[in-house]
Amino acid sequence: MARTRGPSRRAAAPAGSSSPLRRAAPWLALGAVLLAAAAAYRPALSGPFVLDDWGSIEANTALRAPGAVRLPGPLELLGPSRALTEVTFALDLRSAGLDPFRFHLVGLLLHLAATVAAFVFLASLLRRTGHPRPDAVALVVAGLFALHPIQVESVAYAAQRSEVLASLLSLVALALLDRAAAGWPGWRGAVAWAGGGVTWVAAMGAKTIAITVPGLFLLDQALLAPAAERGPGPLRRRGARALLLAAPLLAAAAWSASRHFQHFEATPGGGAGFGRTALGAGEYLLTQLRVQWLYLRLLAWPDALVFDRSFVPSTGPDGQVLVAAAGVAALLGLAAWLWVRAERADAPRPVERLVAFGILFWFVALSPTSSFVPVADLAVEHRVYLASLGPFLVAVVGTDALLRRALSWPRARVAGAALACLALVSLGIALGARARVWSSAETLWEASARASPGNTRAWTNLGLALGRKGDRTGAEAAYRRGWATAPNGARARSLARNHAALLLDAGRAGDALEVVDRGLALAPDEPSLHANRAAALAQLGRPGEALAEARIAAGSAPWDPLMRNVLGQALTMNGDWTGALAEFQGAETLDPVNPIYAVSAGVALGALGRRDEACASFRRAAARAGSRPLPLDGARRAAALGCPLQVP
């Protein structure tokens, strides 16, 4: 007699004895990715501050103000100041001073957190569409995001913490808004929506790239339907719900955009805006059609990464622009076709939906810097930080689908795992090599100048790095290469300022004066060049002319403590110690952290016979210097007055 077989024990068990391990496996693998990323980035942690770090961190006196560590209000977060990023800088400054390691370490930790947020967000999208391997695909995409060497500029460049922080908060906001849509109406949905809105406002306070979050939310709600939803009816319901939830954010984003445009037009040196850049909106858009393909090529094969890249703009629809535009149109058309096909299908189409979303995510996330709003720097690698998730998603989902079509499931699984490991290991090796480039200013700027020999700023900063290292011959050679690139006014002021400073340190005041005059011919209103000219004239024994130049420098930038200090030094050369004291004290008020101004004030007070006040000034300088020696030979000057420097 035949025996009837019941369900097997394996089938009866809902997940089996290995289910906890299976659930933990993606997180364990993600932990391995994070450890690999941290190890690869280690060389960059010792790198110095570079370029924008000077204005954002080193010379940013607002970070040293007593109220710098605070909770910014919503209106400030939606403004153009990057208020939240500045609060994090102020926290670092208070705990570690101007130690680049601390700033770079925090940037790396934020990058690792953004990788986790990317994994969680993408896994939820993949599950929603019914993809059969949501955790595995999300893990590989997050791994590409964590280990791709194009991300080094965002992570290792301290000033671009804003990019990483804004991206992290944007991903968290998107995940919360998606949770709100899934739970709406209901109290859980309302709580998630409130959390998503608050997180988005915070992201805007990190950097304005977060302005795309409402659009990305609408995009994922429209394209990434749950597996059971297809057709125009559910699409209309999803769209209406998403619009309802996004409406307050869209209104706030529009208001924030208007404030930013006003700021651009009111800030001549801001480097963005329709009337403040070399290109108009149309020319910038044509240029960005080509730039986007450069970014995509670097994501596919990162063999030509360059910090501070030179890029030739497009001033008209030439052949390159037309080809680039046709490619963009083709990608947008492909995304639209895949979306329509998925909506009309009788079965779930997660691959088509996810590929369409990945394509459109790229363009929307990149739109703040690669559309029609002109920005001075045309092609900058840190701008693809968040947007790169789109192409990575397309590549992984597409490769997974092709393997499943071409191979049986066990073979496709093995082949997919092997390809993922190969890609992640290769990128990890390339990431480590790129991080080593960022380990010193000399290696960074040497690589940049070699890759972009026509870039004046690269040669200028290479000269500055070599000069600080003590290689004056190499520094002067780099500066001369910079002059050979025919710099414009903006680049000439930095080149002339740093080249002249090198010559002044070498006691070559006549040569420095010649360099400064060359710079002033291209940038006549630059205060720092007038300050350098004052220093050169002082070395040449012409104190009256030096004082006149110093007055021009301080009058052009009364908010700059360095210019006030230069004027004070010129006044001392002309015997006006009272006037000099006022300038030194004014500089100390503007920057109460730098000890040099308190030392200068102490010297002036001593010259005026006000010993007790001079000693107090020297003690303030000693407290600010900590274990470092006082500048301007301050310890000897204090000892000459009989001032004890112990801080009570």
C-alpha positions as CSV (number, residue, x, y, z in Angstrom):
1,M,0.0,0.0,0.0
2,A,1.4,3.4,-0.9
3,R,2.3,5.7,1.9
4,T,1.1,9.3,1.9
5,R,4.1,11.6,2.6
6,G,3.5,14.7,4.7
7,P,5.4,17.9,4.3
8,S,9.1,17.6,4.9
9,R,10.6,18.9,8.1
10,R,12.6,21.5,6.0
11,A,9.5,22.7,4.3
12,A,7.6,22.9,7.5
13,A,10.1,25.0,9.3
14,P,9.5,28.6,8.4
15,A,13.1,29.6,8.2
16,G,15.1,26.7,9.6
17,S,17.8,26.7,12.2
18,S,20.1,28.9,10.1
19,S,17.6,31.8,9.8
20,P,19.3,34.0,12.4
21,L,22.6,33.6,10.7
22,R,20.9,34.2,7.4
23,R,19.4,37.4,8.6
24,A,22.7,38.6,10.1
25,A,24.7,37.7,7.0
26,P,24.1,41.0,5.1
27,W,25.0,43.0,8.2
28,L,28.2,41.0,8.7
29,A,29.1,41.5,5.1
30,L,28.3,45.2,5.4
31,G,30.6,45.4,8.4
32,A,33.4,43.8,6.4
33,V,32.8,46.5,3.7
34,L,33.0,49.2,6.3
35,L,36.2,47.9,7.8
36,A,37.7,47.6,4.3
37,A,36.7,51.2,3.6
38,A,38.2,52.5,6.9
39,A,41.5,50.7,6.2
40,A,41.7,52.0,2.6
41,Y,41.0,55.6,3.8
42,R,43.6,55.4,6.5
43,P,46.5,57.2,4.6
44,A,44.2,60.2,3.9
45,L,43.5,60.7,7.6
46,S,47.0,62.2,8.0
47,G,46.5,64.6,5.1
48,P,46.6,68.4,5.6
49,F,44.0,71.1,5.1
50,V,43.8,72.1,1.5
51,L,42.2,74.8,-0.7
52,D,38.7,75.5,0.6
53,D,39.7,74.2,4.1
54,W,41.4,77.6,4.6
55,G,38.2,79.6,4.4
56,S,35.8,77.0,5.8
57,I,37.9,76.0,8.8
58,E,41.4,77.5,9.4
59,A,40.5,81.2,8.8
60,N,36.8,80.9,9.7
61,T,36.6,83.1,12.7
62,A,32.9,82.3,13.2
63,L,33.8,78.8,14.3
64,R,35.7,80.3,17.2
65,A,32.9,82.5,18.4
66,P,31.5,81.7,21.9
67,G,28.1,80.8,20.4
68,A,29.3,78.7,17.5
69,V,28.2,75.4,19.1
70,R,24.4,75.7,19.0
71,L,21.3,74.3,17.4
72,P,20.5,76.4,14.3
73,G,16.9,77.3,13.7
74,P,14.9,76.1,10.7
75,L,15.2,79.4,8.8
76,E,18.9,79.4,9.2
77,L,19.2,75.7,8.1
78,L,17.2,76.5,5.0
79,G,19.5,79.4,4.2
80,P,22.8,79.5,2.3
81,S,25.2,79.3,5.2
82,R,25.6,75.5,5.8
83,A,24.9,76.2,9.4
84,L,24.8,72.5,10.5
85,T,28.2,71.7,8.9
86,E,29.7,74.7,10.6
87,V,28.5,73.5,14.0
88,T,30.3,70.2,13.4
89,F,33.4,72.1,12.5
90,A,33.2,74.2,15.6
91,L,32.8,71.1,17.8
92,D,35.9,69.6,16.2
93,L,37.8,72.8,16.7
94,R,36.9,72.9,20.4
95,S,37.9,69.4,21.1
96,A,41.0,69.0,18.9
97,G,42.0,72.5,17.7
98,L,43.2,72.8,14.1
99,D,44.3,69.2,13.9
100,P,43.4,67.9,10.4
101,F,43.3,64.3,11.6
102,R,40.2,65.0,13.7
103,F,38.4,66.7,10.8
104,H,39.3,63.9,8.4
105,L,38.3,61.2,10.9
106,V,34.9,62.7,11.4
107,G,34.5,62.9,7.6
108,L,35.3,59.2,7.3
109,L,32.9,58.2,10.1
110,L,30.1,60.1,8.4
111,H,30.9,58.3,5.1
112,L,30.6,55.0,6.8
113,A,27.3,56.0,8.3
114,A,26.1,57.2,4.9
115,T,27.0,53.7,3.5
116,V,24.8,52.1,6.2
117,A,22.0,54.5,5.4
118,A,22.4,53.7,1.7
119,F,22.1,50.0,2.4
120,V,19.0,50.4,4.5
121,F,17.3,52.8,2.1
122,L,18.0,50.6,-1.0
123,A,17.1,47.4,0.6
124,S,13.7,48.8,1.5
125,L,13.2,49.9,-2.1
126,L,14.2,46.5,-3.4
127,R,11.8,44.7,-1.1
128,R,9.0,47.1,-2.0
129,T,9.3,46.2,-5.7
130,G,9.5,42.5,-5.0
131,H,13.1,41.9,-6.0
132,P,14.1,38.4,-5.1
133,R,17.5,39.4,-3.6
134,P,17.0,42.8,-1.9
135,D,19.7,42.5,0.8
136,A,22.3,41.1,-1.6
137,V,21.8,43.8,-4.2
138,A,21.6,46.6,-1.7
139,L,24.8,45.3,-0.1
140,V,26.8,45.3,-3.4
141,V,25.5,48.8,-4.2
142,A,26.4,50.1,-0.8
143,G,29.8,48.5,-1.2
144,L,30.4,50.3,-4.5
145,F,29.4,53.5,-2.8
146,A,31.7,52.9,0.1
147,L,34.8,51.8,-1.8
148,H,34.7,53.7,-5.1
149,P,37.8,56.0,-5.3
150,I,35.8,58.9,-6.8
151,Q,34.4,59.4,-3.3
152,V,37.8,60.2,-1.8
153,E,37.4,63.9,-2.6
154,S,34.2,64.1,-0.6
155,V,35.6,62.1,2.4
156,A,39.2,63.3,2.5
157,Y,38.5,66.9,1.7
158,A,37.6,68.4,5.1
159,A,35.6,71.3,3.6
160,Q,33.4,68.7,1.8
161,R,32.1,67.2,5.0
162,S,29.1,69.2,3.9
163,E,28.6,66.9,0.9
164,V,28.8,63.7,3.0
165,L,26.7,65.0,5.9
166,A,24.0,66.3,3.6
167,S,23.9,63.0,1.7
168,L,23.7,60.9,4.9
169,L,20.8,63.0,6.2
170,S,19.1,63.0,2.8
171,L,19.1,59.2,2.7
172,V,17.7,59.0,6.3
173,A,15.0,61.5,5.3
174,L,14.1,59.5,2.2
175,A,13.8,56.3,4.2
176,L,11.6,58.0,6.8
177,L,9.4,59.6,4.1
178,D,9.0,56.2,2.4
179,R,7.9,54.8,5.8
180,A,5.5,57.7,6.2
181,A,3.9,56.9,2.8
182,A,3.6,53.2,3.7
183,G,1.9,54.0,7.0
184,W,-0.3,56.9,5.8
185,P,-2.8,57.7,7.2
186,G,-2.1,56.7,10.7
187,W,0.0,57.8,13.6
188,R,3.0,55.8,12.6
189,G,3.0,57.5,9.2
190,A,2.6,60.9,10.8
191,V,5.6,60.3,13.1
192,A,7.7,59.0,10.2
193,W,6.7,62.1,8.1
194,A,7.6,64.5,10.9
195,G,11.0,62.7,11.4
196,G,11.6,62.8,7.6
197,G,10.8,66.5,7.4
198,V,13.1,67.4,10.4
199,T,15.9,65.3,9.0
200,W,15.5,67.0,5.6
201,V,15.7,70.5,7.1
202,A,18.9,69.4,8.9
203,A,20.3,68.1,5.6
204,M,19.6,71.4,4.0
205,G,21.7,73.0,6.8
206,A,24.6,70.7,5.8
207,K,24.5,71.6,2.1
208,T,21.9,72.6,-0.4
209,I,22.2,69.5,-2.5
210,A,19.5,68.1,-0.1
211,I,17.0,70.3,-2.0
212,T,16.5,67.3,-4.3
213,V,15.1,65.1,-1.5
214,P,11.4,66.0,-2.2
215,G,11.8,65.3,-5.9
216,L,13.6,62.0,-5.2
217,F,10.8,61.0,-2.8
218,L,8.2,61.7,-5.5
219,L,10.3,59.7,-8.0
220,D,10.6,56.6,-5.8
221,Q,7.0,56.7,-4.9
222,A,5.9,56.9,-8.5
223,L,8.3,54.4,-10.1
224,L,8.9,51.8,-7.3
225,A,5.4,50.4,-6.9
226,P,4.8,47.5,-4.5
227,A,4.8,44.1,-6.3
228,A,1.0,43.9,-6.1
229,E,0.3,47.3,-7.5
230,R,0.3,48.0,-11.2
231,G,-1.7,50.2,-13.6
232,P,-2.9,53.8,-13.7
233,G,-5.3,53.6,-10.7
234,P,-2.7,52.7,-8.1
235,L,-0.2,55.1,-9.7
236,R,-2.6,58.0,-9.3
237,R,-3.2,57.0,-5.6
238,R,0.6,56.7,-5.0
239,G,1.2,60.0,-6.7
240,A,-1.5,61.9,-4.9
241,R,-0.3,60.6,-1.5
242,A,3.3,61.4,-2.3
243,L,2.4,64.9,-3.4
244,L,0.4,65.5,-0.2
245,L,3.3,64.4,1.9
246,A,5.9,66.3,-0.2
247,A,4.0,69.5,-0.6
248,P,5.3,71.3,2.6
249,L,8.8,70.2,1.7
250,L,8.5,71.5,-1.9
251,A,7.2,74.8,-0.6
252,A,10.2,75.1,1.8
253,A,12.6,74.1,-1.0
254,A,11.2,76.8,-3.3
255,W,11.6,79.4,-0.6
256,S,15.1,78.2,0.2
257,A,16.0,78.3,-3.5
258,S,14.9,81.9,-3.8
259,R,17.1,82.8,-0.8
260,H,20.1,81.0,-2.4
261,F,19.6,82.9,-5.7
262,Q,19.5,86.2,-3.8
263,H,22.7,85.2,-1.9
264,F,24.5,84.2,-5.2
265,E,23.7,87.6,-6.8
266,A,24.8,89.5,-3.6
267,T,28.1,87.6,-3.2
268,P,30.5,88.5,-6.0
269,G,33.1,86.0,-5.0
270,G,30.7,83.2,-4.2
271,G,31.4,81.3,-7.4
272,A,27.7,80.6,-8.3
273,G,24.8,82.5,-9.8
274,F,23.6,83.8,-13.1
275,G,25.4,87.1,-12.9
276,R,28.5,86.0,-11.0
277,T,30.2,83.4,-13.2
278,A,31.9,83.4,-16.5
279,L,29.2,81.3,-18.2
280,G,25.6,82.0,-18.6
281,A,22.8,79.5,-17.9
282,G,22.7,78.2,-21.4
283,E,26.4,77.8,-21.8
284,Y,26.7,76.1,-18.4
285,L,23.9,73.6,-19.3
286,L,25.7,72.7,-22.6
287,T,28.9,72.2,-20.6
288,Q,27.2,70.0,-18.0
289,L,25.8,67.7,-20.7
290,R,29.5,66.8,-21.4
291,V,30.5,66.8,-17.7
292,Q,27.9,64.2,-16.8
293,W,29.4,61.8,-19.2
294,L,32.8,62.5,-17.7
295,Y,31.4,61.6,-14.3
296,L,29.8,58.4,-15.6
297,R,33.1,57.4,-17.3
298,L,35.0,57.9,-14.1
299,L,32.4,55.8,-12.2
300,A,32.8,53.0,-14.8
301,W,36.6,53.2,-14.9
302,P,38.2,55.6,-12.3
303,D,41.6,55.9,-14.0
304,A,41.8,59.7,-14.4
305,L,40.7,61.1,-11.0
306,V,41.9,64.7,-10.5
307,F,41.5,67.1,-7.7
308,D,40.8,70.6,-9.0
309,R,40.2,69.5,-12.6
310,S,40.4,71.9,-15.6
311,F,37.5,71.5,-18.0
312,V,37.0,73.4,-21.2
313,P,33.5,74.9,-21.3
314,S,31.0,74.7,-24.2
315,T,29.9,78.0,-25.6
316,G,27.6,76.5,-28.3
317,P,26.0,73.3,-29.6
318,D,29.1,71.8,-31.2
319,G,29.5,68.1,-32.1
320,Q,30.6,67.0,-28.6
321,V,27.6,68.7,-27.0
322,L,25.2,67.2,-29.5
323,V,26.5,63.7,-28.9
324,A,26.3,64.2,-25.1
325,A,22.8,65.6,-25.4
326,A,21.7,62.6,-27.5
327,G,23.1,60.3,-24.9
328,V,21.3,62.0,-22.1
329,A,18.0,62.0,-24.1
330,A,18.6,58.2,-24.7
331,L,19.0,57.5,-21.0
332,L,15.9,59.5,-20.1
333,G,13.9,57.8,-22.9
334,L,15.1,54.4,-21.7
335,A,14.0,55.2,-18.1
336,A,10.6,56.3,-19.4
337,W,10.2,53.2,-21.6
338,L,11.1,50.8,-18.7
339,W,8.7,52.6,-16.4
340,V,5.8,52.4,-18.8
341,R,6.6,48.8,-19.6
342,A,6.5,47.9,-15.9
343,E,3.2,49.7,-15.3
344,R,1.6,47.9,-18.2
345,A,2.9,44.4,-17.4
346,D,0.7,41.7,-16.0
347,A,3.4,40.7,-13.5
348,P,5.8,42.6,-11.2
349,R,8.8,44.1,-13.0
350,P,11.2,45.0,-10.3
351,V,14.2,45.1,-12.6
352,E,12.6,47.6,-15.0
353,R,11.4,49.8,-12.2
354,L,14.7,49.8,-10.4
355,V,16.8,50.5,-13.5
356,A,14.4,53.4,-14.4
357,F,14.7,54.8,-10.9
358,G,18.5,54.5,-10.9
359,I,18.8,56.5,-14.1
360,L,16.5,59.3,-13.0
361,F,18.0,59.3,-9.5
362,W,21.3,60.2,-11.1
363,F,19.9,63.2,-13.0
364,V,17.8,64.5,-10.1
365,A,20.5,64.2,-7.4
366,L,23.0,65.8,-9.7
367,S,20.7,68.7,-10.8
368,P,21.8,71.3,-8.2
369,T,25.3,71.5,-9.7
370,S,24.9,70.0,-13.2
371,S,21.9,71.7,-14.7
372,F,21.4,75.4,-15.7
373,V,22.5,77.2,-12.5
374,P,26.2,78.2,-13.2
375,V,28.9,77.3,-10.8
376,A,32.5,78.5,-11.3
377,D,34.1,75.1,-11.1
378,L,32.7,73.1,-14.0
379,A,33.7,69.5,-13.1
380,V,34.2,68.5,-9.5
381,E,34.3,64.9,-8.3
382,H,32.7,65.4,-4.9
383,R,29.5,66.4,-6.6
384,V,28.7,62.8,-7.6
385,Y,28.8,61.5,-4.1
386,L,25.1,61.0,-3.5
387,A,24.1,60.8,-7.2
388,S,26.5,57.8,-7.7
389,L,24.0,55.5,-6.0
390,G,21.9,55.7,-9.2
391,P,24.4,54.3,-11.7
392,F,25.6,51.8,-9.1
393,L,22.0,50.5,-8.6
394,V,21.5,50.3,-12.4
395,A,24.8,48.3,-12.8
396,V,24.1,45.8,-10.0
397,V,20.4,45.2,-10.8
398,G,21.2,44.9,-14.5
399,T,24.1,42.6,-14.1
400,D,22.1,40.4,-11.7
401,A,19.3,40.2,-14.2
402,L,21.6,39.3,-17.1
403,L,23.3,36.5,-15.0
404,R,19.9,35.0,-14.1
405,R,18.9,35.0,-17.8
406,A,22.2,33.5,-19.0
407,L,22.8,30.9,-16.2
408,S,21.0,28.5,-14.0
409,W,20.2,29.9,-10.5
410,P,23.1,28.1,-8.7
411,R,25.6,29.2,-11.3
412,A,24.2,32.7,-11.5
413,R,24.5,33.0,-7.7
414,V,28.1,31.9,-7.7
415,A,29.0,34.1,-10.7
416,G,27.3,37.1,-9.2
417,A,29.1,36.7,-5.9
418,A,32.4,36.3,-7.7
419,L,31.8,39.4,-9.8
420,A,30.8,41.4,-6.8
421,C,33.9,40.4,-4.8
422,L,36.1,41.1,-7.8
423,A,34.6,44.6,-8.3
424,L,34.8,45.5,-4.6
425,V,38.3,44.2,-4.0
426,S,39.5,46.0,-7.1
427,L,37.8,49.2,-6.0
428,G,39.2,48.8,-2.5
429,I,42.8,48.6,-3.9
430,A,42.2,51.7,-6.1
431,L,40.7,53.5,-3.2
432,G,43.8,52.9,-1.1
433,A,46.0,54.2,-3.9
434,R,43.8,57.3,-4.2
435,A,43.8,57.9,-0.5
436,R,47.6,57.9,-0.5
437,V,47.5,60.7,-2.9
438,W,45.6,62.7,-0.3
439,S,48.1,61.9,2.4
440,S,50.1,65.1,1.8
441,A,49.7,68.4,0.1
442,E,52.7,67.8,-2.1
443,T,51.4,64.5,-3.5
444,L,47.9,65.8,-4.0
445,W,48.9,69.0,-5.9
446,E,51.7,67.3,-7.8
447,A,49.2,64.7,-9.1
448,S,46.7,67.6,-9.9
449,A,49.3,69.7,-11.7
450,R,50.5,66.6,-13.7
451,A,47.0,65.7,-14.8
452,S,46.0,69.4,-15.5
453,P,49.2,71.2,-16.5
454,G,47.2,74.2,-17.6
455,N,45.6,74.7,-14.2
456,T,47.1,77.7,-12.5
457,R,45.6,76.9,-9.1
458,A,47.2,73.4,-9.1
459,W,50.7,74.9,-9.7
460,T,50.0,77.6,-7.1
461,N,49.1,75.2,-4.4
462,L,52.0,72.8,-5.3
463,G,54.3,75.8,-4.9
464,L,52.7,76.6,-1.5
465,A,53.0,72.9,-0.4
466,L,56.7,72.7,-1.4
467,G,57.5,76.0,0.2
468,R,56.0,74.9,3.5
469,K,58.1,71.7,3.2
470,G,61.3,73.8,2.8
471,D,61.8,73.2,-0.9
472,R,62.1,76.8,-2.0
473,T,63.6,75.9,-5.4
474,G,60.8,73.5,-6.2
475,A,58.2,76.0,-4.9
476,E,59.5,78.8,-7.1
477,A,59.6,76.5,-10.1
478,A,56.0,75.6,-9.5
479,Y,55.0,79.2,-9.2
480,R,56.7,80.0,-12.5
481,R,54.8,77.2,-14.2
482,G,51.7,78.8,-12.8
483,W,52.5,82.1,-14.4
484,A,53.1,80.3,-17.7
485,T,49.4,79.3,-17.7
486,A,48.2,82.8,-18.2
487,P,46.1,83.1,-15.0
488,N,43.0,85.2,-14.9
489,G,42.3,87.7,-12.1
490,A,40.9,85.2,-9.6
491,R,43.8,82.7,-10.1
492,A,46.4,85.5,-10.3
493,R,45.7,86.9,-6.9
494,S,46.4,83.6,-5.2
495,L,49.5,82.9,-7.3
496,A,51.0,86.4,-6.8
497,R,50.2,86.3,-3.0
498,N,51.9,83.0,-2.4
499,H,54.8,83.6,-4.8
500,A,55.5,86.9,-3.2
501,A,55.4,85.4,0.3
502,L,58.0,82.9,-0.7
503,L,60.3,85.6,-2.0
504,L,59.8,87.8,1.1
505,D,60.7,84.8,3.3
506,A,63.9,84.5,1.3
507,G,64.7,88.2,1.7
508,R,64.1,89.0,-1.9
509,A,61.9,92.0,-1.5
510,G,62.7,93.5,-4.9
511,D,61.6,90.3,-6.7
512,A,58.5,90.0,-4.4
513,L,57.5,93.6,-5.3
514,E,57.7,92.7,-9.0
515,V,55.5,89.7,-8.5
516,V,53.0,91.6,-6.5
517,D,52.7,94.4,-9.1
518,R,52.2,91.7,-11.7
519,G,49.3,90.3,-9.6
520,L,47.8,93.7,-9.0
521,A,47.7,94.4,-12.7
522,L,45.3,91.4,-13.0
523,A,43.5,91.8,-9.6
524,P,43.9,95.5,-8.5
525,D,41.4,95.2,-5.7
526,E,42.9,92.3,-3.9
527,P,43.6,93.3,-0.2
528,S,46.2,90.5,0.3
529,L,48.3,91.8,-2.6
530,H,48.4,95.2,-1.1
531,A,49.4,93.6,2.2
532,N,52.3,91.8,0.5
533,R,53.3,95.0,-1.2
534,A,53.4,96.7,2.2
535,A,55.7,93.9,3.5
536,A,58.0,94.2,0.5
537,L,58.3,98.0,0.8
538,A,59.0,97.6,4.5
539,Q,61.8,95.2,3.7
540,L,63.2,97.7,1.2
541,G,63.3,100.4,3.9
542,R,60.3,102.5,2.6
543,P,58.0,102.7,5.7
544,G,55.9,105.5,4.5
545,E,54.9,103.7,1.2
546,A,54.5,100.5,3.2
547,L,52.0,102.3,5.5
548,A,50.0,103.6,2.5
549,E,49.7,100.1,1.1
550,A,48.7,98.6,4.5
551,R,46.0,101.2,4.8
552,I,44.6,100.2,1.4
553,A,44.7,96.5,2.5
554,A,42.9,97.1,5.8
555,G,40.4,99.5,4.3
556,S,39.4,97.0,1.6
557,A,38.9,94.2,4.2
558,P,38.2,95.7,7.6
559,W,36.7,92.3,8.7
560,D,39.9,90.5,8.1
561,P,42.2,90.3,11.2
562,L,45.2,89.6,9.0
563,M,44.8,92.9,7.2
564,R,44.3,94.8,10.5
565,N,47.5,93.1,11.8
566,V,49.4,94.2,8.7
567,L,48.3,97.8,9.2
568,G,49.4,97.6,12.8
569,Q,52.9,96.4,11.9
570,A,53.2,99.2,9.3
571,L,52.2,101.7,12.0
572,T,54.9,100.4,14.4
573,M,57.5,101.0,11.6
574,N,56.3,104.6,11.5
575,G,56.4,105.0,15.3
576,D,52.7,105.2,15.8
577,W,52.4,102.7,18.7
578,T,49.0,103.9,19.8
579,G,47.5,103.4,16.3
580,A,49.2,100.1,16.0
581,L,47.7,98.9,19.4
582,A,44.2,99.8,18.2
583,E,44.7,97.6,15.0
584,F,46.2,94.7,17.0
585,Q,43.4,94.8,19.5
586,G,40.8,95.0,16.6
587,A,42.4,91.9,15.0
588,E,42.2,90.1,18.3
589,T,38.6,90.9,18.6
590,L,37.9,89.5,15.2
591,D,39.9,86.4,15.8
592,P,40.1,85.7,19.6
593,V,41.8,82.3,19.1
594,N,45.0,83.1,17.2
595,P,47.7,84.0,19.7
596,I,49.7,86.2,17.2
597,Y,47.4,89.2,17.7
598,A,47.6,89.1,21.5
599,V,51.4,89.0,21.2
600,S,51.4,92.0,18.8
601,A,49.2,93.9,21.2
602,G,51.5,92.9,24.1
603,V,54.5,94.3,22.2
604,A,52.7,97.6,21.5
605,L,51.5,97.9,25.1
606,G,55.1,97.3,26.3
607,A,56.4,100.0,23.9
608,L,53.8,102.4,25.4
609,G,55.0,101.7,28.9
610,R,51.8,99.8,30.0
611,R,53.6,96.8,31.4
612,D,50.7,95.2,33.4
613,E,48.4,95.3,30.4
614,A,51.2,93.9,28.2
615,C,51.8,91.0,30.6
616,A,48.1,90.2,30.5
617,S,48.1,90.2,26.7
618,F,51.1,87.9,26.6
619,R,49.3,85.5,29.1
620,R,46.3,85.5,26.8
621,A,48.5,84.5,23.9
622,A,50.2,81.8,26.0
623,A,46.8,80.3,26.9
624,R,45.8,80.2,23.3
625,A,49.1,78.8,22.1
626,G,49.0,75.9,24.6
627,S,52.0,73.8,24.2
628,R,53.1,75.6,21.0
629,P,55.8,78.3,21.2
630,L,54.5,81.9,21.0
631,P,54.7,83.5,17.6
632,L,56.8,86.6,16.9
633,D,59.3,85.5,19.5
634,G,56.7,86.3,22.1
635,A,58.3,84.4,25.0
636,R,61.5,86.4,24.7
637,R,59.6,89.7,24.5
638,A,57.5,88.8,27.5
639,A,60.6,87.9,29.5
640,A,62.2,91.2,28.6
641,L,59.3,92.9,30.3
642,G,59.5,90.6,33.3
643,C,56.1,89.0,32.5
644,P,55.4,85.5,33.9
645,L,53.5,83.5,31.3
646,Q,51.9,80.9,33.6
647,V,48.2,81.0,33.1
648,P,46.5,81.5,36.6
